[in-house]
Amino acid sequence: MLAEKSLDKSVHCQYNINMLTQKLYRNGNSVAVTIPKEYLQELNLKEGSLVVVEKHGNELVVTSKDKVVVSGVDPRFVKIVDEFIVEHRDVLEELSKR
């Protein structure tokens, strides 16, 4: 009987690790949701990271921009562009103001 209870707790713990309930909150004219610190660390995301939000039926899927594959674009080119943006971010930000 004790083994069954331990197994049951393990299943619930596993479920709770992979699924959380988060409350939506107003942020200006939008509505936002927080991402738990543990998820950010696992996915190598931090404040300011770019993500892609996609609607699939009744679900929203949030993916790191770094993980998104653009069809028809050579991944080597995407890597070169990303490195360029990181290296020259200050210049690109100034140019965007003009």
C-alpha positions in Angstrom: 0.0 0.0 0.0 2.8 2.4 0.8 4.5 1.9 -2.6 1.2 2.8 -4.3 1.1 6.1 -2.4 4.7 6.9 -3.3 4.0 6.2 -7.0 0.9 8.4 -6.9 2.9 11.3 -5.4 5.5 10.9 -8.1 3.0 11.1 -10.8 1.5 14.2 -9.3 4.9 15.8 -8.9 5.8 15.1 -12.5 2.5 16.6 -13.7 3.0 19.7 -11.6 6.5 20.3 -12.9 5.3 20.3 -16.5 2.1 22.3 -16.1 1.5 25.4 -14.1 -1.5 27.7 -13.8 -0.5 31.3 -14.4 -2.8 34.4 -14.0 -3.0 36.9 -16.9 -2.5 40.5 -16.0 -2.9 43.9 -17.7 0.3 45.4 -19.1 -0.6 48.7 -20.8 -3.1 47.9 -23.7 -2.1 44.2 -23.6 -2.5 41.2 -21.3 0.7 39.4 -20.2 1.6 36.2 -18.4 4.7 35.5 -16.4 7.1 32.6 -17.1 8.5 30.9 -14.0 12.2 31.3 -13.3 12.9 27.6 -13.6 11.4 27.5 -17.1 13.4 30.5 -18.2 16.6 28.8 -17.0 15.8 25.5 -18.7 15.0 27.3 -22.0 18.0 29.7 -21.7 15.6 32.7 -21.8 15.9 35.9 -19.8 14.3 39.4 -19.7 14.6 40.9 -23.2 14.8 37.5 -25.0 12.8 37.3 -28.1 10.0 34.7 -28.4 7.5 33.8 -31.0 3.9 33.4 -29.9 1.8 31.2 -32.3 -1.9 30.2 -32.1 -2.5 26.5 -32.8 -6.2 25.9 -32.6 -7.2 26.8 -29.0 -3.6 26.8 -27.8 -0.9 29.4 -27.6 2.7 28.1 -28.1 5.6 30.3 -27.0 8.9 29.4 -28.6 12.4 30.9 -28.3 13.1 32.9 -31.4 16.4 31.1 -31.6 14.5 27.8 -32.0 12.2 29.0 -34.8 13.1 27.6 -38.3 12.1 29.8 -41.2 11.2 27.8 -44.2 13.2 28.5 -47.3 16.0 30.3 -45.4 19.4 28.6 -45.1 20.1 28.1 -41.3 23.7 29.2 -41.9 22.4 32.5 -43.1 20.1 32.9 -40.1 23.1 32.3 -37.8 25.2 34.9 -39.6 22.4 37.5 -39.3 21.9 36.7 -35.6 25.6 37.1 -35.0 25.7 40.3 -36.9 22.8 41.7 -34.8 24.5 40.8 -31.6 27.8 42.3 -32.7 26.3 45.5 -34.0 23.2 46.0 -31.8 24.2 49.5 -30.8 24.5 50.7 -34.4 21.3 49.0 -35.5 19.4 50.6 -32.6 20.7 54.1 -33.5 19.7 53.5 -37.2 16.2 52.4 -36.2 15.7 55.8 -34.6 16.3 57.7 -37.9 
